[in-house]
Amino acid sequence: MTAALRNLALGASVEILAGRMPPAEVLAGHLARGTAVYVPFPPKGRGADTIAACERVLAADMKPVPHLPARSVRSPDELGDWLSALVETGVNSLMLVAGDRALPAGPYPDTPALLDSGLLAEHGLRRLGVTSYPEGHPLVGPADLDEALRRKTEYARATGSELWLVTQFVFSPAPALDWLARTRKAGCTLPIRIGVPGPVALRTLIGYAVRCGVGASARALKRRPGVARLAGRWSPTPIALALARHLAANEDALAVDIHLLTFGGMADAAEWLDGLRAASLGTGPSPEAVRRRTRNGH
């Protein structure tokens, strides 16, 4: 389990809003060289802010992965200009999302529509993350989600693109592990990143959860015994330990990593990752001690 925990800590990606992206020297002081840093695009986001954030990530010797929200793109020309600007900046990976708009601003209602445009391949962008939902999507049924994944997988095969899944964030390991088993049993061999909130105030996390469509999990989290003992803080440690146990017990398992959403700030997330690495290397508390400390609210 120690080796699996170390691999999770070393392979983790993080997600930081463009407006909260620190200078390159600060990033380099907190995160490991080569870390994949995802840059979300909120409904009122600006392309210039994303470009500036990606430049900071690259200057820190890390890998920017900006979100491309399908429903926010107003036209093929705008999509082409946006992709050209990203490539010129040095971006070679994208995270494809439908976006939070209720209605599309242009001809792209979802990520398969972006792929069908042919513009991503035309600009040489063939490293693509796509979303998955272990606890279901609030607006899209399971059959439609499966069909969308089939179309994305076929696109990757046809264009020689590298595709991976990034899940909606989860509050406990059980939904993630159950979904992982179902996904693999269905024949999906794509690399998977399990979305996990970084350390954050519990009230803040529940607010994000309701806005992101995982309100049922948020309500369940509030009812869990022991939440009061967490002194109002959320910790991703139990999920990391459960994933490490799963990977250790299934040494031939396909690639699974952690995707850390920095709702509580980049510094807290980086400190947590450092603690996880230290525990796995034997230079910090053992995984068992980390588990006990989490249960006791420390």
C-alpha positions as a printed NumPy array, in Angstrom:
array([[  0.   ,   0.   ,   0.   ],
       [  2.89 ,   2.38 ,   0.702],
       [  4.073,   2.25 ,  -2.916],
       [  0.526,   2.803,  -4.19 ],
       [  0.111,   5.801,  -1.879],
       [  3.405,   7.246,  -3.111],
       [  2.327,   6.852,  -6.735],
       [ -0.952,   8.639,  -6.004],
       [  0.889,  11.51 ,  -4.31 ],
       [  3.456,  11.851,  -7.087],
       [  0.969,  11.523,  -9.922],
       [ -1.694,  13.884,  -8.586],
       [ -2.949,  16.74 , -10.736],
       [ -4.43 ,  19.927,  -9.293],
       [ -7.094,  22.397, -10.386],
       [ -6.695,  26.15 ,  -9.797],
       [ -8.918,  28.98 , -11.02 ],
       [ -7.178,  31.391, -13.395],
       [ -7.907,  34.301, -11.075],
       [ -6.232,  32.501,  -8.193],
       [ -3.203,  31.252, -10.113],
       [ -0.126,  32.396,  -8.16 ],
       [  3.08 ,  33.637,  -9.801],
       [  5.373,  31.006, -11.282],
       [  7.856,  31.186,  -8.413],
       [  5.094,  30.538,  -5.877],
       [  3.771,  27.596,  -7.888],
       [  7.277,  26.154,  -8.128],
       [  7.68 ,  26.518,  -4.369],
       [  4.55 ,  24.484,  -3.637],
       [  4.067,  21.901,  -6.381],
       [  6.404,  19.349,  -7.932],
       [  7.959,  20.049, -11.328],
       [  5.867,  18.52 , -14.083],
       [  2.579,  18.664, -12.151],
       [ -0.473,  18.909, -14.406],
       [ -2.348,  22.079, -13.422],
       [ -5.912,  22.296, -14.724],
       [ -7.381,  25.776, -15.292],
       [-11.201,  25.921, -15.117],
       [-13.177,  28.364, -17.25 ],
       [-16.111,  29.771, -15.198],
       [-19.263,  31.131, -16.882],
       [-17.911,  34.692, -16.767],
       [-14.321,  33.686, -17.51 ],
       [-12.08 ,  35.503, -19.99 ],
       [ -9.747,  33.883, -22.469],
       [ -6.991,  36.353, -21.6  ],
       [ -7.087,  35.222, -17.962],
       [ -6.734,  31.581, -18.979],
       [ -3.797,  32.39 , -21.252],
       [ -2.054,  34.315, -18.449],
       [ -2.628,  31.436, -16.023],
       [ -1.227,  28.896, -18.507],
       [  1.851,  31.081, -19.002],
       [  2.481,  31.034, -15.255],
       [  2.112,  27.247, -15.153],
       [  4.559,  26.81 , -18.018],
       [  7.046,  29.232, -16.429],
       [  6.953,  27.052, -13.306],
       [  7.929,  24.021, -15.46 ],
       [  4.504,  22.451, -15.073],
       [  1.825,  21.323, -17.532],
       [ -1.214,  23.547, -18.071],
       [ -4.501,  21.823, -18.889],
       [ -7.075,  24.56 , -19.565],
       [-10.778,  23.737, -19.626],
       [-12.59 ,  24.199, -22.92 ],
       [-16.334,  24.701, -22.179],
       [-18.328,  23.712, -25.256],
       [-21.417,  25.79 , -24.471],
       [-19.444,  29.012, -24.063],
       [-18.006,  28.933, -27.603],
       [-20.005,  31.212, -29.904],
       [-18.768,  30.139, -33.345],
       [-16.25 ,  27.988, -35.251],
       [-14.148,  31.102, -35.824],
       [-14.037,  31.817, -32.1  ],
       [-13.111,  28.207, -31.378],
       [-10.313,  28.328, -33.949],
       [ -8.943,  31.585, -32.562],
       [ -9.07 ,  30.254, -29.022],
       [ -7.266,  27.039, -29.933],
       [ -4.617,  28.955, -31.893],
       [ -3.96 ,  31.224, -28.911],
       [ -3.562,  28.247, -26.57 ],
       [ -1.179,  26.427, -28.915],
       [  0.9  ,  29.572, -29.396],
       [  1.171,  29.85 , -25.614],
       [  2.583,  26.317, -25.412],
       [ -0.504,  24.382, -24.355],
       [ -0.755,  20.822, -25.691],
       [ -3.514,  19.397, -23.476],
       [ -7.162,  20.32 , -22.912],
       [ -9.903,  19.391, -20.477],
       [-13.154,  19.203, -22.429],
       [-16.326,  20.111, -20.516],
       [-19.861,  20.991, -21.537],
       [-19.792,  24.09 , -19.348],
       [-22.233,  25.601, -16.872],
       [-24.384,  27.581, -19.302],
       [-28.01 ,  26.443, -19.449],
       [-28.113,  27.133, -23.201],
       [-25.2  ,  26.967, -25.68 ],
       [-23.866,  30.304, -26.879],
       [-23.101,  28.75 , -30.276],
       [-23.112,  25.47 , -32.213],
       [-21.462,  23.3  , -29.528],
       [-23.933,  21.887, -26.97 ],
       [-21.512,  19.274, -25.641],
       [-17.977,  17.942, -25.925],
       [-18.703,  15.461, -28.769],
       [-19.756,  18.499, -30.825],
       [-16.347,  20.07 , -30.177],
       [-14.657,  16.878, -31.329],
       [-16.862,  16.629, -34.421],
       [-15.801,  20.139, -35.471],
       [-12.401,  18.739, -36.448],
       [-10.701,  21.888, -35.153],
       [ -8.946,  20.262, -32.209],
       [ -7.114,  17.787, -34.447],
       [ -6.471,  20.541, -36.985],
       [ -4.598,  22.483, -34.289],
       [ -2.652,  19.412, -33.194],
       [ -4.4  ,  19.14 , -29.835],
       [ -4.544,  15.398, -29.23 ],
       [ -4.177,  15.158, -25.434],
       [ -7.706,  15.436, -24.068],
       [ -9.335,  14.948, -20.7  ],
       [-13.093,  14.302, -20.589],
       [-15.522,  14.24 , -17.69 ],
       [-17.18 ,  11.308, -15.915],
       [-19.726,  11.14 , -13.12 ],
       [-19.444,   8.363, -10.511],
       [-22.679,   9.52 ,  -8.828],
       [-24.526,  10.346, -12.032],
       [-25.222,  13.616, -13.802],
       [-28.085,  15.849, -12.594],
       [-29.348,  16.444, -16.161],
       [-27.998,  13.593, -18.308],
       [-29.038,   9.949, -17.967],
       [-26.623,   6.989, -17.732],
       [-27.362,   5.775, -21.266],
       [-26.563,   9.194, -22.758],
       [-23.365,   9.414, -20.694],
       [-22.314,   5.985, -21.96 ],
       [-23.039,   6.991, -25.555],
       [-21.03 ,  10.205, -25.171],
       [-18.06 ,   8.247, -23.823],
       [-18.335,   5.798, -26.735],
       [-18.227,   8.678, -29.228],
       [-15.24 ,  10.261, -27.497],
       [-13.381,   6.943, -27.443],
       [-14.049,   6.392, -31.146],
       [-12.802,   9.905, -31.883],
       [ -9.582,   9.24 , -29.978],
       [ -9.014,   6.035, -31.883],
       [ -9.699,   7.658, -35.246],
       [ -7.46 ,  10.691, -34.671],
       [ -4.665,   9.088, -32.651],
       [ -5.577,  11.233, -29.661],
       [ -4.685,  10.458, -26.058],
       [ -7.833,  10.435, -23.947],
       [ -8.335,  10.156, -20.178],
       [-11.257,  10.5  , -17.765],
       [-11.503,  13.009, -14.918],
       [-14.406,  12.389, -12.561],
       [-16.701,  14.804, -10.81 ],
       [-15.407,  15.163,  -7.267],
       [-16.475,  12.599,  -4.668],
       [-16.82 ,  12.827,  -0.893],
       [-16.161,   9.195,  -0.07 ],
       [-14.294,   6.3  ,  -1.673],
       [-17.286,   3.973,  -2.077],
       [-18.954,   5.698,  -5.07 ],
       [-15.588,   6.143,  -6.786],
       [-14.535,   2.522,  -6.309],
       [-17.957,   1.173,  -7.329],
       [-17.937,   3.337, -10.465],
       [-14.346,   2.352, -11.212],
       [-15.261,  -1.349, -11.048],
       [-18.297,  -0.85 , -13.328],
       [-16.303,   1.227, -15.795],
       [-13.496,  -1.297, -16.07 ],
       [-15.963,  -4.195, -16.305],
       [-17.628,  -2.405, -19.217],
       [-14.297,  -2.525, -21.049],
       [-13.032,   1.015, -20.574],
       [ -9.226,   0.987, -20.492],
       [ -8.662,   4.75 , -20.433],
       [ -6.546,   6.297, -17.661],
       [ -8.736,   7.705, -14.903],
       [ -8.308,  10.59 , -12.48 ],
       [-10.612,  10.582,  -9.468],
       [-11.71 ,  14.108,  -8.547],
       [-11.163,  14.832,  -4.861],
       [-11.625,  18.137,  -3.009],
       [ -8.495,  19.37 ,  -1.29 ],
       [ -8.531,  20.44 ,   2.374],
       [-11.22 ,  23.062,   2.839],
       [-13.788,  24.391,   5.303],
       [-16.749,  22.01 ,   5.306],
       [-19.273,  24.805,   4.717],
       [-17.344,  26.003,   1.658],
       [-17.153,  22.484,   0.243],
       [-20.874,  21.841,   0.665],
       [-21.589,  25.101,  -1.167],
       [-19.446,  23.993,  -4.096],
       [-21.091,  20.572,  -4.061],
       [-24.599,  21.975,  -4.37 ],
       [-23.552,  24.218,  -7.268],
       [-21.768,  21.348,  -9.035],
       [-24.703,  18.955,  -8.925],
       [-23.594,  16.654,  -6.113],
       [-26.001,  18.046,  -3.531],
       [-27.148,  14.587,  -2.434],
       [-23.604,  13.715,  -1.421],
       [-23.316,  17.074,   0.33 ],
       [-26.401,  16.36 ,   2.398],
       [-25.121,  12.87 ,   3.201],
       [-21.799,  14.362,   4.252],
       [-23.544,  16.702,   6.701],
       [-25.363,  13.752,   8.273],
       [-22.273,  11.593,   8.682],
       [-21.307,  10.811,  12.273],
       [-17.993,  12.414,  13.04 ],
       [-18.417,  15.454,  10.805],
       [-18.702,  17.591,  13.926],
       [-15.377,  16.145,  15.096],
       [-13.735,  17.385,  11.904],
       [-13.72 ,  20.895,  13.401],
       [-15.438,  22.184,  10.291],
       [-12.692,  20.956,   7.931],
       [-12.768,  18.452,   5.115],
       [ -9.817,  16.143,   4.49 ],
       [ -9.272,  14.034,   1.345],
       [ -7.052,  11.576,   3.238],
       [ -9.626,   8.752,   3.654],
       [-10.273,   8.706,  -0.101],
       [ -6.546,   8.641,  -0.902],
       [ -5.972,   5.772,   1.528],
       [ -8.908,   3.78 ,   0.133],
       [ -7.653,   4.254,  -3.434],
       [ -4.16 ,   3.213,  -2.366],
       [ -5.53 ,   0.049,  -0.75 ],
       [ -7.51 ,  -0.74 ,  -3.901],
       [ -4.47 ,  -0.271,  -6.143],
       [ -2.229,  -2.276,  -3.823],
       [ -4.717,  -5.142,  -3.874],
       [ -5.004,  -4.981,  -7.671],
       [ -1.43 ,  -4.629,  -8.897],
       [ -2.479,  -5.178, -12.515],
       [ -5.101,  -2.42 , -12.341],
       [ -5.089,   0.153, -15.124],
       [ -3.919,   3.706, -14.436],
       [ -5.789,   5.58 , -11.673],
       [ -4.647,   8.885, -10.19 ],
       [ -5.997,  11.705,  -8.038],
       [ -7.228,  15.035,  -9.365],
       [ -7.181,  17.547,  -6.501],
       [ -9.597,  20.491,  -6.644],
       [ -8.172,  23.378,  -4.643],
       [-11.391,  24.835,  -3.237],
       [ -9.534,  25.681,  -0.043],
       [ -6.552,  27.247,  -1.796],
       [ -3.436,  25.997,  -3.558],
       [ -1.194,  26.222,  -0.477],
       [ -3.403,  23.937,   1.635],
       [ -3.693,  21.426,  -1.211],
       [  0.083,  21.437,  -1.746],
       [  0.708,  20.961,   1.975],
       [ -1.64 ,  17.984,   1.984],
       [  0.158,  16.442,  -1.002],
       [  3.499,  16.965,   0.757],
       [  2.124,  15.159,   3.81 ],
       [  0.899,  12.286,   1.673],
       [  4.311,  11.962,   0.013],
       [  6.068,  12.084,   3.377],
       [  3.802,   9.376,   4.784],
       [  4.437,   7.14 ,   1.778],
       [  8.211,   7.632,   2.04 ],
       [  8.327,   6.984,   5.755],
       [  9.477,  10.523,   6.579],
       [  6.117,  11.544,   8.031],
       [  3.223,   9.876,   9.873],
       [  2.37 ,   6.401,   8.603],
       [ -0.78 ,   5.915,   6.557],
       [ -2.381,   4.321,   9.627],
       [ -1.462,   7.334,  11.757],
       [ -2.788,   9.679,   9.1  ],
       [ -6.06 ,   7.747,   9.144],
       [ -6.329,   7.953,  12.93 ],
       [ -5.568,  11.675,  12.913],
       [ -8.264,  12.231,  10.283],
       [-10.824,  10.33 ,  12.334],
       [ -9.952,  12.355,  15.402],
       [-10.347,  15.663,  13.56 ],
       [ -6.652,  16.666,  13.38 ]])
